[in-house]
């Protein structure tokens, strides 16, 4: 349970350090007992016919499924990229995201923390060519 928990609309966030990028999390969750977190919700239509008990085994049978067999978001999946980009680009310096997956009206929530190593490879290296030095003779 959370003390005074509430969801705040986030809208489009455009960070000043990357004004050509933006993010739109599902919202911002705030309470008196934890730091604020971004919210991302996915309703997995592609596996709507499986039972909640089969949710974790879907990670083995479907290569492109977002969860591994432990129920964690795969770092190789596009949703992980999306969540990490939102954590990096949000304008409130929020460092975690509550990632909710729903299948057949059953929800699974996990907290995804900011992964700086992943972010450096994803965003900073491709967007910062000035970090490379070139020598012309």
C-alpha positions, 0 to 999 in steps of 0.5 A, spaced: 500 500 500 502 507 498 500 513 503 497 518 498 498 515 492 496 518 486 497 518 478 499 525 475 498 526 467 505 527 464 504 529 457 509 530 452 516 531 455 521 534 451 528 535 455 532 541 454 539 537 453 535 533 447 530 538 444 529 534 438 527 528 442 521 527 447 517 522 451 510 520 453 510 516 459 503 513 461 503 518 467 507 519 473 506 515 480 507 519 486 506 517 493 508 520 500 512 513 501 516 512 495 520 517 490 516 518 484 516 514 478 514 514 471 508 509 469 508 505 462 502 500 461 502 494 456 496 490 454 499 484 451 494 483 445 498 478 442 498 473 448 490 474 450 489 467 449 494 464 454 492 464 462 496 468 467 500 462 469 502 461 462 505 468 462 512 466 464 513 460 460 511 465 454 518 468 454 521 461 452 516 459 447 516 466 443 522 469 442 519 476 441 516 476 448 517 482 452 518 478 459 523 472 461 522 466 464 523 470 471 517 475 469 522 480 468 523 485 462 528 483 457 533 488 456 533 486 449 526 487 448 523 494 445 519 495 451 526 496 455 529 501 450 522 505 451 522 505 458 530 507 459 529 512 454 523 515 458 527 515 464 533 518 461 528 524 457 523 525 462 524 532 465 523 531 472 529 527 473 525 521 475 530 515 475 525 509 475 519 506 471 513 502 474 512 497 468 505 494 468 503 488 463 496 486 463 493 479 460 486 477 461 485 482 466 491 480 470 496 485 472 504 484 473 508 490 475 515 491 476 520 497 477 525 498 472 531 502 474 535 507 470 540 503 467 546 508 465 550 503 461 545 502 457 543 509 456 550 511 454 550 506 448 543 507 446 543 515 446 549 518 448 554 515 443 550 516 437 548 523 439 554 526 441 559 525 435 563 531 438 566 526 443 570 523 437 576 527 435 578 527 428 585 529 425 586 531 418 592 532 415 
